[in-house]
Amino acid sequence: MSTATLSTTPPTPPSKTSRHTGKLFALTGAVVGVIYGYDTGSISGALVFLSQDFHLTEAEKGLVNSILVGGSILGALIGGKLADALGRKAAMLIVAASYAVFVALSALAPNVVVLDAVRFLLGVAIGISIVAAPLYIAESTPARIRGASVAAYQVATVAGIVLTYFVNWGLSDGGHWRWMLGLSAIPAALVLIPLFRLPDTPRWYVLKGRTERAVEVMAMTDPDVDPRAEVAAVSAALAQESGGAGRTLLHKPYVRATLFVVGLGFFCQITGINAVTYYSPQIFEEMGFTGDGQNFLLPSFVQLASLAATVLAILIIDRLGRRAVLLSGIGTMVVMLAVLTVVFGRGELSGATIWVGFGAILLFTAAFNFGFGSLIWVYAGEAFPAQLRSTGASVMLTADLVANLLIAQFFPSLMAWAGAAWTFAGLGALALAALVFASVTAPETKGRHLEEIQGYWRNGGRWPTPAPQTAP
């Protein structure tokens, strides 16, 4: 990292407009989150109609979804290096521009081969955004609103998925799958305007040795702090973060923490949440609901419940503790998957049984967002020291996306081959394994300093015993 001596000349006082720059960073990042959520969920409705137009097999349906996830894995692997090399702002510009171009091209695809190719490229952009957007927000917003700003990005992503289903419902009568896929190109193009006007983050300027520019931007984003002192603290933190090689994660004392975050990331997706996100109209049709209106409107209410569950988790996570929120969420998923197994096992569904199945889908999705969805990144950020934190988060994200790839590719084929009852029974067994895994490995970190949490992993997964106090 380059270094430079901070001048003693005070920066120009921020204007009234510049005092809102930190909030504009957060708002811009949240808009990108909505677009990401929309692009992730839009295929759920479009797939029903494009499958008919392109005469897709079950395996080809799975590929339309899984190829996007494959691109996301590549994007996540290069996202951190891209954000370091070109800048957080440049990475976000690439993401927004790629969203606009690739969703527009997917809407114009003449055949499934072109659609798959474009969706792979869109997946790369999504993978970069998963890394770059939270980084951009966290490094740019004032400390007093940083937690809420990053949480707002997560809520915005769920809100984007909610928006997807209402749009799909509105367009379902005419089977307008091209509009379903392409509409998000408009906000993606519009978000480029504030991105061009915003600076990069103070942390990136320090990383590149541009400390005076870092001081200017720090004064703009958080005028209530001493910008020079804050930039000096950033410089010290970056110096500590050097040397975070990936191989360190596989050696003591952090191998236990690595196994925990990789296992949590894998179980987060392999338990089937994106089966509901990607294939909910097909699931509701299998359940016995008829008509595109119901099969597109019902998922909208499912995602609204998920949005409420995400907000609730954010409000209570620091009161009830991490384990209580995580285990109650996974436990509810296990119960709801058992209910779905029984519902689908009855054969021909009718009457109240159909609505029991709908309620189980709604509670399963809400429980995921309450537990796994709200805590996955919390634990990733708390499990490692500063020099390993971004590497550990990347490893967990890779495990998460690999499991997502498996679900996206094989869920429709598994439903067709084994039937809905056995498919949801298998997901229930995986969710039960996730519950056992989390109950054994997840520490309660509420109210603990990061140094204490690192001591937990160094002590073999046990909280260190305080040294006895000796009488004077």
C-alpha positions in Angstrom: 0.0 0.0 0.0 1.3 3.4 -0.9 1.6 5.9 1.9 1.6 9.7 2.0 2.0 12.3 4.8 -1.1 14.1 5.8 -0.9 17.8 5.5 -1.9 20.0 8.4 -4.0 22.2 6.2 -7.7 21.7 7.2 -10.0 20.6 4.4 -12.5 22.9 2.9 -15.6 22.8 5.1 -18.3 20.7 3.5 -21.3 22.5 1.9 -24.8 21.9 3.0 -25.3 19.6 -0.1 -22.1 17.6 0.7 -23.5 16.8 4.2 -26.0 14.5 2.5 -23.3 12.6 0.5 -23.1 9.7 3.0 -26.8 9.2 2.8 -26.7 9.3 -1.0 -24.1 6.6 -1.0 -26.4 4.4 1.0 -29.5 5.2 -1.1 -27.6 4.5 -4.4 -26.4 1.2 -3.0 -29.9 0.3 -1.9 -31.2 1.0 -5.4 -28.6 -1.4 -6.8 -29.9 -3.9 -4.2 -33.4 -3.6 -5.5 -32.2 -4.2 -9.0 -30.2 -7.2 -7.9 -33.2 -8.6 -6.1 -35.4 -8.0 -9.2 -33.0 -9.6 -11.6 -32.6 -12.6 -9.3 -36.3 -13.2 -9.0 -37.6 -12.1 -12.4 -36.9 -15.5 -14.0 -39.5 -17.2 -11.8 -42.4 -15.8 -13.8 -40.6 -15.5 -17.1 -39.6 -19.2 -17.1 -43.2 -20.3 -17.3 -43.8 -18.6 -20.6 -40.3 -18.7 -22.2 -40.3 -22.5 -21.6 -43.3 -22.8 -23.8 -41.9 -20.5 -26.5 -38.5 -22.2 -26.5 -39.9 -25.8 -25.8 -37.5 -26.3 -22.9 -37.0 -29.7 -21.1 -36.7 -29.8 -17.3 -32.9 -29.9 -17.5 -32.9 -26.9 -19.8 -35.2 -25.0 -17.4 -32.6 -25.7 -14.7 -29.8 -24.5 -16.9 -31.5 -21.1 -17.5 -31.3 -20.6 -13.7 -28.0 -22.3 -12.9 -26.0 -20.6 -15.6 -26.7 -17.3 -13.9 -25.5 -18.7 -10.6 -22.4 -20.0 -12.4 -21.7 -16.5 -13.6 -22.2 -15.2 -10.1 -19.5 -17.5 -8.7 -17.0 -16.1 -11.3 -18.2 -12.5 -10.5 -17.8 -13.0 -6.8 -14.3 -14.4 -7.2 -13.1 -11.4 -9.2 -15.3 -8.8 -7.5 -12.9 -8.0 -4.6 -9.8 -7.7 -6.9 -11.8 -5.5 -9.3 -13.0 -3.2 -6.5 -9.4 -2.9 -5.2 -7.8 -2.3 -8.6 -10.3 0.0 -10.3 -12.1 1.4 -7.2 -15.4 0.7 -5.5 -17.1 3.4 -7.6 -15.8 1.9 -10.8 -17.0 -1.6 -9.8 -20.4 -0.2 -9.1 -20.5 1.6 -12.4 -19.6 -1.7 -14.2 -22.3 -3.5 -12.2 -25.1 -0.9 -13.1 -24.1 -0.7 -16.7 -23.9 -4.5 -17.0 -27.3 -4.9 -15.4 -28.8 -2.4 -17.9 -27.2 -4.0 -21.0 -27.6 -7.7 -20.1 -31.2 -7.6 -18.8 -32.1 -5.7 -22.0 -30.3 -8.4 -24.1 -32.0 -11.2 -22.2 -35.4 -9.7 -23.1 -34.5 -9.7 -26.7 -33.0 -13.2 -26.8 -34.1 -15.1 -30.0 -33.4 -18.5 -28.6 -32.4 -20.3 -25.4 -28.7 -20.5 -26.4 -28.4 -16.7 -26.6 -30.5 -16.3 -23.4 -28.2 -18.7 -21.5 -25.1 -16.8 -22.7 -26.5 -13.4 -21.7 -27.7 -14.7 -18.3 -24.2 -16.0 -17.6 -22.8 -12.5 -18.2 -25.6 -11.1 -16.0 -24.6 -13.5 -13.3 -21.0 -12.2 -13.5 -22.4 -8.7 -12.8 -24.5 -10.0 -10.0 -21.5 -11.8 -8.4 -19.5 -8.5 -8.6 -22.4 -6.6 -7.0 -22.7 -9.0 -4.1 -19.1 -8.1 -3.2 -18.9 -4.5 -4.3 -22.2 -3.0 -3.2 -22.0 -3.8 0.6 -18.3 -2.8 0.5 -19.2 0.5 -1.2 -21.9 1.3 1.3 -20.0 0.2 4.4 -16.9 2.2 3.5 -18.8 5.4 2.5 -21.5 5.9 5.1 -21.0 7.6 8.5 -20.4 5.2 11.4 -23.7 6.2 13.1 -25.8 4.9 10.1 -23.4 2.3 8.8 -25.1 -0.8 10.3 -28.6 0.4 9.2 -27.2 1.3 5.7 -25.8 -2.2 5.1 -29.0 -3.8 6.5 -31.0 -1.5 4.2 -29.1 -3.1 1.2 -30.3 -6.5 2.4 -33.8 -5.3 2.8 -33.7 -3.6 -0.6 -32.7 -6.9 -2.2 -35.7 -8.7 -0.7 -37.9 -5.7 -1.8 -36.6 -6.2 -5.3 -37.7 -9.8 -5.2 -41.1 -8.7 -3.9 -41.4 -6.2 -6.8 -40.5 -9.0 -9.3 -43.6 -11.1 -8.3 -46.0 -8.2 -8.5 -44.6 -7.2 -12.0 -44.8 -10.9 -13.1 -48.4 -11.0 -11.9 -49.3 -7.8 -13.8 -47.8 -9.2 -17.0 -48.9 -12.8 -16.7 -52.2 -12.4 -18.6 -50.4 -11.7 -21.8 -47.4 -14.0 -21.1 -45.1 -11.0 -21.5 -41.9 -12.8 -20.3 -39.6 -10.4 -22.3 -41.0 -7.4 -20.3 -40.6 -9.4 -17.1 -36.9 -9.8 -17.7 -36.1 -6.5 -19.3 -37.9 -3.9 -17.2 -35.0 -3.5 -14.6 -32.8 -2.1 -17.4 -34.5 1.3 -16.8 -33.6 1.8 -13.1 -30.1 0.2 -13.8 -29.4 2.9 -16.4 -30.8 5.7 -14.2 -28.7 4.7 -11.2 -25.6 5.5 -13.3 -26.4 9.2 -13.0 -25.8 9.5 -9.2 -22.9 7.0 -9.4 -21.0 9.3 -11.8 -21.5 12.2 -9.5 -20.3 10.5 -6.3 -16.7 10.1 -5.3 -15.0 6.8 -4.5 -14.7 5.7 -0.8 -12.2 7.2 1.6 -10.8 3.7 2.3 -10.0 3.1 -1.4 -8.3 6.5 -1.7 -6.1 5.6 1.3 -5.4 2.2 -0.3 -4.1 4.0 -3.4 -2.0 6.5 -1.3 -4.4 9.5 -2.1 -4.7 10.6 1.5 -5.6 14.2 0.8 -8.5 13.1 -1.4 -9.5 10.6 1.3 -9.7 13.5 3.8 -11.9 15.6 1.5 -14.3 12.7 0.9 -14.4 11.8 4.6 -15.3 15.4 5.4 -18.1 15.2 2.8 -19.5 11.9 3.9 -19.3 12.4 7.7 -18.8 16.1 8.6 -19.3 15.4 12.3 -15.9 13.6 12.7 -12.3 14.8 12.4 -11.5 13.7 8.9 -7.8 13.5 9.4 -8.1 11.4 12.5 -10.5 9.1 10.7 -8.2 8.7 7.7 -5.3 8.0 10.0 -7.4 5.2 11.6 -8.2 3.8 8.2 -4.5 3.8 7.3 -3.7 1.9 10.5 -6.5 -0.7 9.9 -5.3 -1.3 6.3 -1.8 -1.9 7.5 -3.1 -4.6 9.9 -5.1 -6.2 7.1 -2.0 -7.1 5.0 -1.1 -10.7 4.6 -4.5 -12.3 4.7 -3.6 -15.3 2.6 -6.4 -17.8 1.9 -4.2 -20.8 3.0 -4.2 -19.3 6.5 -7.9 -20.2 6.8 -6.9 -23.9 6.7 -4.6 -23.8 9.6 -5.0 -23.4 13.3 -6.4 -21.4 15.0 -8.9 -20.5 12.2 -9.7 -23.8 10.6 -12.6 -24.3 12.9 -14.0 -20.8 12.0 -13.5 -21.6 8.3 -15.4 -24.9 8.6 -18.2 -23.0 10.4 -18.6 -20.3 7.8 -18.3 -22.6 4.8 -20.8 -25.0 6.3 -23.2 -22.2 7.1 -22.9 -20.8 3.6 -23.5 -24.2 2.0 -26.5 -25.0 4.2 -27.9 -21.6 3.6 -28.7 -22.4 0.0 -28.8 -26.2 -0.2 -31.9 -26.2 2.0 -33.9 -24.9 -0.9 -34.7 -21.2 -0.5 -34.0 -20.4 -4.2 -36.1 -23.4 -5.3 -39.0 -21.2 -4.1 -37.5 -18.0 -5.5 -36.9 -19.5 -8.9 -39.7 -22.0 -9.3 -42.6 -20.8 -7.1 -45.2 -20.6 -9.9 -44.4 -24.3 -10.8 -44.6 -25.3 -7.1 -48.0 -23.6 -6.7 -49.3 -25.3 -9.8 -48.1 -28.6 -8.5 -49.8 -27.8 -5.2 -53.2 -27.4 -7.0 -53.6 -23.7 -7.6 -54.9 -22.9 -11.1 -54.5 -19.9 -13.3 -51.6 -17.6 -13.9 -53.2 -15.0 -11.7 -53.0 -17.1 -8.5 -49.7 -18.7 -9.3 -48.1 -15.2 -9.8 -49.9 -13.3 -7.1 -49.4 -15.8 -4.3 -45.6 -15.6 -4.5 -45.9 -11.9 -4.1 -47.4 -12.4 -0.6 -44.8 -15.0 0.2 -42.0 -12.4 -0.5 -43.9 -9.7 1.4 -43.8 -12.0 4.5 -40.1 -12.5 3.8 -39.5 -8.7 3.8 -41.3 -8.4 7.1 -39.3 -11.2 8.6 -36.0 -9.6 7.5 -36.9 -6.3 9.1 -38.0 -8.1 12.3 -34.7 -9.9 12.5 -32.8 -6.7 12.1 -34.8 -5.1 15.0 -34.3 -8.0 17.5 -31.0 -9.6 16.6 -29.0 -7.6 19.2 -31.7 -8.2 21.8 -32.3 -12.0 21.5 -28.9 -12.9 20.3 -27.5 -14.6 17.2 -28.2 -18.2 18.1 -31.8 -17.7 19.1 -32.6 -16.0 15.8 -30.6 -18.4 13.7 -31.8 -21.6 15.3 -35.5 -20.6 15.5 -35.4 -19.7 11.8 -33.8 -23.0 10.7 -36.1 -24.9 13.1 -39.2 -23.4 11.5 -37.8 -24.3 8.1 -37.6 -27.9 9.2 -41.2 -28.0 10.4 -42.5 -26.3 7.3 -40.6 -28.7 5.0 -42.1 -31.6 6.9 -45.6 -30.1 6.4 -44.9 -29.7 2.7 -43.8 -33.4 2.5 -47.1 -34.4 4.1 -49.2 -32.1 1.9 -47.6 -33.3 -1.4 -47.7 -36.9 -0.1 -51.5 -36.8 -0.1 -51.6 -37.0 -3.9 -54.4 -35.0 -5.4 -54.7 -31.8 -3.4 -57.9 -29.8 -2.8 -59.7 -27.6 -0.3 -58.0 -26.6 2.9 -54.9 -28.8 2.1 -53.9 -26.4 -0.7 -53.9 -23.5 1.7 -52.0 -25.4 4.3 -49.3 -25.9 1.6 -49.4 -22.2 0.7 -48.9 -21.3 4.4 -46.0 -23.7 4.7 -44.3 -22.1 1.7 -44.9 -18.6 3.1 -43.5 -19.5 6.6 -40.6 -21.5 5.2 -39.5 -18.5 3.1 -40.0 -16.0 6.0 -38.1 -18.3 8.4 -35.2 -18.4 6.0 -35.0 -14.7 5.8 -35.4 -14.4 9.5 -32.6 -16.8 10.3 -30.1 -17.7 7.6 -30.8 -14.6 5.5 -30.2 -12.1 8.3 -27.3 -13.8 10.0 -25.1 -15.3 7.3 -23.0 -12.1 6.8 -23.0 -11.2 10.5 -21.1 -14.4 11.3 -18.9 -14.0 8.3 -17.8 -10.6 9.5 -17.3 -11.7 13.1 -15.5 -15.0 12.7 -12.1 -13.8 11.5 -9.6 -11.0 12.4 -9.4 -8.0 10.1 -6.6 -9.4 7.9 -8.7 -12.5 7.1 -12.2 -11.0 7.1 -12.7 -10.4 3.3 -11.0 -13.7 2.4 -13.3 -15.6 4.8 -16.4 -13.9 3.5 -15.4 -14.7 -0.1 -14.9 -18.4 0.8 -18.3 -18.5 2.5 -19.9 -16.8 -0.5 -18.4 -19.4 -2.8 -19.8 -22.2 -0.8 -23.2 -20.4 -0.8 -23.2 -20.0 -4.6 -22.1 -23.6 -5.2 -25.1 -24.9 -3.3 -27.3 -22.3 -5.1 -26.0 -23.7 -8.4 -27.0 -27.3 -7.4 -30.5 -26.2 -6.4 -31.0 -24.1 -9.5 -29.9 -26.8 -11.9 -31.4 -29.9 -10.4 -34.6 -28.9 -8.5 -37.0 -29.0 -11.6 -35.5 -32.4 -12.7 -35.8 -33.8 -9.2 -39.4 -32.7 -8.9 -40.2 -34.4 -12.2 -38.3 -37.6 -11.4 -38.9 -38.1 -7.6 -42.1 -36.1 -7.2 -42.8 -33.1 -4.9 -43.2 -35.1 -1.7 -39.8 -36.8 -1.9 -38.1 -33.6 -3.1 -39.3 -31.6 -0.1 -38.5 -34.6 2.2 -34.9 -34.4 1.0 -34.8 -30.7 1.6 -36.2 -31.3 5.1 -33.4 -33.7 5.8 -30.9 -31.2 4.7 -32.5 -28.5 6.9 -32.4 -30.8 9.9 -28.7 -31.4 9.2 -28.3 -27.6 9.1 -30.1 -27.2 12.4 -27.8 -29.8 14.1 -24.7 -28.2 12.5 -25.7 -24.7 13.6 -26.6 -25.7 17.1 -23.2 -27.4 17.5 -21.0 -24.8 15.8 -22.6 -21.4 16.0 -21.3 -19.3 18.9 -23.4 -16.7 20.7 -21.6 -13.4 19.9 -24.1 -10.9 21.1 -22.4 -8.1 23.0 -18.9 -9.6 22.4 -16.0 -7.6 21.1 -14.3 -8.9 17.9 -11.2 -9.6 19.9 -13.2 -11.8 22.3 -14.8 -13.7 19.4 -11.4 -14.4 17.8 -10.3 -15.7 21.2 -13.3 -18.2 21.1 -11.9 -19.7 17.9 -8.3 -19.7 19.1 -9.5 -21.6 22.2 -11.0 -24.5 20.2 -14.5 -23.2 20.0 -14.9 -22.4 23.7 -15.0 -19.0 25.4 -11.8 -18.4 27.3 -12.1 -18.5 31.1 -11.4 -15.1 32.6 -8.3 -15.0 34.7 -9.0 -15.2 38.4 -8.9 -11.9 40.3 -6.2 -11.9 43.1 -6.7 -10.0 46.3 -4.4 -7.1 46.8 
